[in-house]
Amino acid sequence: MDLTFASMSEIVDAVKTKKVSVKEITHHFKTRIENIDGKLNSFTSINPNAANEAEALDERLAKGEDLGVLAGVPFGIKEMFCTKGLKTTAGSKILENFVPPYDSTVVARLKKAGVVILGKLNQDEFAMGSSNETSFHGVVKNPWNLECVPGGSSGGSAAAQASRLVAGTLGTDTGGSIRQPASFCGIVGVKPTYGRVSRYGIIAYASSLDQAGPMVSSVKDAALTLEVISGFDEYDSTTTQRSVPAWSKNLKADVKGMKIGLMKEYMSGSLHPDVQKTVENSVDTLKKMGAEIVEVSVPMTEFAVPVYYLVAASEASSNLARYDGVKYGFRADFKNLSAIDLEEFYGKTRGLGFGKEVKRRIMLGTYCLSSGYYDAYYNKAGQVRRLIMNQYLEAFKNCDVILSPVTTAPAFKIGERISDPLAMYLNDIFTTSTNLAGLPGMSVPFGMSQDGLPIGIQLTASHFEEQKMLDVGFALESASPVKGKNPHVI
Amino acid sequence: MIDKKTIEHIAKLARLHITDEEAQEYSTQLAKALNHFETISKINTAGVEPLITPTEIESFWREDVVKQEFSAEEMTANAPAKAGNLFKVPPVV
């Protein structure tokens, strides 16, 4: 059995029929990490107990126990997720030694379903970035071209999955942080509807935007993982009490009669010719499969980037106030100070503990929430946010799923945009509005640039309509011209 | 106007020490970003309720039961400095 490229279902079947032990699978992928990750920097730590946990699963299987729907599947987890006993730094110096005493709900559900966690994955500091260049652990490289970024903030997850160092990864998406790196690295990334997945134990960046989701190698694996991690959680009052559909079992590549919306606002901008071509190819493919293409309009998406950054920075400035050097994390050295005031204590710790981008966003958020500016920025952004959502809901009266590019261009070079924050922020132009409206979105690989870099297609559905989105993604995947292509680093 | 003085005031509000170099850098960058973000000021939002959470929140209350999820040792395990099971901080008065 070719473990490297096996789907999750194949791994689970092989484990359950005892063709391969969980220990063997764990060993196989651990060796891949040891041999390949030096080039990528996608892992920040390795779970030292992975082999023992794998053996324990094998023992349970020998006793006839059911290990769960993801039995033996090796996973890598983005550093934003708390993992009991495993360092969780969120890519920041301020949490450099933080070892959570509990698992986030999502990780607990994965473990219950039988996965083995191989380690934690690199990311932009506190998920703030579109290139994975702001991590305390260093830059992650794109496995298709080591001079390019893997995208951010879930760049470690995307790079590890694209190189098949694991069979599944988790990411978080606040303004596109699952979909954009998935597109840049040629994997499937799904951001579910806001409220589908519990945020309990996920380090908070912008609470009204953050959602966790799978970053995997196929739409079916995404659907399966999503089923495991979704559902009501009594520890997160923003999770929905709706039941979780059997997305993976219901998955069908039949789009006959479905209405695919093309947002005219997304097609009129300056798209890279390779991205433009990929979008056109995907539309032609769906048309040939019997889908109806309709034009829809969400004119307010023009303002999505400003609204996103005003909302996200404001929420971040509030959420990150908890890092004060008292209870956990980094504390500035005060050994030689006999007496200090409290502001000095907090200020020095936070000034030294946070990286540049995080400080920039805390400053932006604090400014927006400060007296005299709240109405003009935060409140106004909230109002425009409602207009964006209302226009989306109108658009979904005329179509089932909206198709668009994920980004304006394929992965860019490391260092190219890091010194111009606004240029970096504008990189998120196609992804942020989905988060503002709380809609589900995904990226499916469908093209390749002339330079050999992957290009994804973004699909967005109305609230809680993940099945429609996954079905269109499944259809596209079945006809994808880049199916079976793998990065050179493999 | 995001001048250096404003930046220093915001940094104080955010309890964030920044260097002179950072203050200069943030002043230029935030002015540029906010100038771009000003585009939303032209949108007519009269009477529009701000959207805070994008999907409906259903009320849910957990049982009001006392339970111990973590021990004091577990809770202080990540402390930068501790004395026994207490958080230890430098004198601040």
Interface residues (C-beta under 8 A of the other chain):
Chain A: N97 F98 V99 P101 Y102 T193 Y194 G195 S208 F232 E234 S237 T238 T240 Q241 M300 F303 P306 V307 Y309 L310 S317 A321 D324 G325 V326 K327 Y328 G329 F330 R331 F334 L337 S338 A339 I340 D341 L342 E343 F345 Y346 G347 K348 R350 G351 L352 F354 K356 K359 R360 I362 M363 L364 T366 Y367 S370 A376 Y377 N379 K380 A381 G382 Q383 V384 R385 R386 L387 M389 P421 L422 Y425 L436 A437 G438 L439 H463
Chain B: I2 T6 I7 I10 A11 K12 L13 A14 R15 L16 H17 I18 E22 Y26 Q29 L30 K32 A33 L34 H36 F37 T39 I40 S41 I43 T45 V48 E49 P50 L51 I52 T53 P54 T55 E56 I57 E58 S59 F60 R62 E69 F70 E74 M75 T76 A77 N78 A79 P80 A81 F87 V89 P90 P91 V92 V93
